Amino acid sequence: MKKLFVLFALFVGVTLFGASVDVPTVNLSLSSPDTPKQLVTSLNVVAILTLLVLAPSLVLVATTFTRFVIVLGFLRQALGTQQTPPTQVLVMLAMILTYFVMEPIGQQAYQQGIKPYVEEKIGYEEAFDKATLPFKNFMIRNTREKDLALFVRIRKLPNPKSVSDVPLSVVIPAFLISELKTAFEIGFLLFLPFLIIDMVVASVLMSMGMMMLPPVMISLPFKILVFVLIDGWNLLIGNMIAAIK
């Protein structure tokens, strides 16, 4: 599994970070394996292809993408603009912001683990440990101690003395639920000012006797105006990135 991860990280490094390495060609043929080594090689290829299919899931659970996409979804609901911006735009914005935040981490992982492995200076087990350490450090910095302790307790593990003692199987779920809680906290704070605008508009309409007029039709332009006047996109994205440790 570690070797497969290193090969996958090599693919990501070449694709995202512009690393210059010689990628071998793949020759697909339908023939039965003659030796156990050939069988293992074939199974490795299948496992790597499966890992590439699961790559989007790895992006979701090990980066800040979850926080960004949930907060942007809350923002659209708070504004009440229905499908504006479109879901595709919000997802792409979340992916771009994720790349912006995670690029230094990816560069560090490539320089420490993948590059020496490509240059045949270290083995794949050492490459796995060095390549995953920057991501593990990043996730632990942004994980609440309570969430991390929850999964350590569920697995009945001894209290870790350092980052290297915490397995990825514990760090990833703890990081994910911490990101969910942080995203919901930001979403709650986003809803408050727009909720106040909705309440004020609804009270004014009721006092004027316009019971049949939907308050959303009147409050929507005011919410958009307020969001534009305070430069909401700059303020929101700037604070979200600044909160990442």
N, C-alpha and C positions, 0 to 999 in steps of 0.2 A: 504493500500500500504506500509506503514511503517513497519507493522508487516511482510509482505512478504519479504521486504528487509532485515530485521533482520534475518529471517530464511535462506535466501540465503547467507548472510554474515556468518552465522553459518556454512553452508555447505562449504564455501570457507575456513574458518578458520580451519576446521577439515581436509580438503583435502590438503591445501598448507602449513599451518603453524604448523601442527602436534599437534593441540590442542586435549586434551584428555577429551571428553565429551561423555555421554551416548546418543547414537542416537536411538530413538525409532524405532521399527519395523513397517512396513507398511503392512496392511492387505487389499488387494483389493477384493472387492465384488460388485456384481451387484444387488443392491436393491434400491428401491425407498425410499427417506428420509421420515421419519415419523414426524419429527419436523423441524421448521425453523433452529434450531441450527445445525442439521445434514446437511441440505442443504448448510449452510454457510461453514461448514467444508469441504464438497465436493468441493465447489467452490474454497476454499483456496488451496486445493491440485492441482486442475487444474491450478490455477494461478501460483503456485510455479513451476510446471512442465514447464509452458510457460516461466517463468522467467529464468529457467535453460537453456532453448533453446536459449534465448536471451543473455546468459552470454558472448559469444564471442563479441557481439556488445558492451557490457558494458566495456570489456577490451579495445576495440578500442578507445572509446570516453573518458575514464576517466584515462588513463595511458599514458606512453610515447611510447607505441607500434607504434603509427602512425608515430612519428618522426623517430624511428629507421628503420622501414620497408621502408619508403620513401627514406631515405638517402642511405640505402643499395641498393635500386633499382637504384638510380641515380649513385651510384658508379659503378655498373655493366654496365650501359649504357655508362658511361664516359670511362671505360676501353675498351669497345667494344668487350667483351668476349662472346657475345650472351647469352647462357644459362649456363654459368659458372661464379660463383657458381649457382647451380640449385635454382629455386624459393623456393623449400621446405627447403633448407639449410638456405637461407636468412630469411625466415619466422621464422624458429626455432631459429636462432640466435637472431632475434628481440624479440621473446618471452622470451628467456633466459635473455637477457639484461633487458627487462621490469621487469621480476621477481626479478632480482638483484637490480634494482632501487626501486621497489615498495614494497619489502619485509618489510623494516622498517616501512613504512606507514601502511601496513596490520597488522603488529604486534601491532602497536600502536592502531589501530582501534579495534582490537580484545580485547586488554587488557582494553581499556576504555569503550567499548560499549557491545561487544558480551559476554565476560566472565561474567561481572556482571549480564547480562540478563539471561544467562544460570544458574547462581547461584541464580536466583530469587531475586536479590538485587534491581533491577530497573525494570521499565515497558518497554514495547517495544517502546513507543514513545521516552522516554529518551535514550534508547539504540540506536535508529535510529539516533538521533541528535549527540550522542557521537561517534558513529561508522563512521558516514559520515564526521565529522569535520576534522580529519586528511587528508582525501582525498580532502576535500574542500580547506583546507589551502594549500595543495600541488598544486592543480590546479590553485588557485589564484596567488601563487608565480610565476608560470610559464605562466601566462596570461598577455598579454599587457593590459594596462589600457584602451587604445583606443577600443580594442575588447570587453572588459567587459562593457564599457560605451555604445557601440553600442546596445547590447541586453537589457541593462537596459532602454535605450531610446525607443527601439521598444516595450517593455512591458509597457512603461509609468510608471515606478516605481520611487519612490523617491530615491534620492541619498543615498546609504547605508552608515551607520556610522561605521559598523564593519563587519567582515567576516560572522558572524551569520545572518546578515540582508540580505545577498545575497542568493537567492534561488538556488538550484541545477539546476533548469531549465534554469537559466541564466549562471551559472558558466560553465556547461559542453559544450555548443556550443561555448562560448567565448574561453575556453581552447582549443577546437578542432581546430578552425581557427588559433589560435596563434601557435599551434604545426605545422599546415600545412605551415604557413609562415616561421617558423624557419627551417623546413625541406627543403623548397625550397631555402632558403638563403644558407644553408650548401651545398645543391646540386649544386648551382651556383659556389660556391668556389671550389668544387670538379672538376667541368668541366674545369676550367680555365687552370691548368697545362697540362692536357691531350689534350686540344684543341691546345695549343701551340705546343706540340709535333706533332700533326697531321698536323699543318700548316707548320712546318719546314720540315717534311718528304715530304709533297706534293710539296713544293718549290724546294727541292733537286731533286726530281724525274722529275719535269718539266724542270729544268735546264739541266738535263742529257738526256732529250728527251724521257724519258720513260713514254709517255703519256697514254699508255694502261695498265700499271701496277697499280692496285688499291693501293692507299697510305695506306689503312687500313692493308693490308697484311704486310707492312714493319713497320708501326708504332706500331702495336699491341705488338710485342715482346719488344720494347723499353718502352712502357707504363707499361707493366708487370714488366720489370726489374727495372724501377724507383720506382714503387709502393713497390716492395720487398725491395729495397735498403734503402728506408726511413722508413721501418717497418710500412707500411701504415695501417694495421689493428690495431696495437697498438695505433698509433697516432690518427686515426679516432675515434675509440671507446672511447679512453681515453678523448678526447676533447668533444665528445658528452655527456658523463656522467658528465664531469666537468661543462658543461654549464647548467646542470639541477640544479635548486635552491632547 
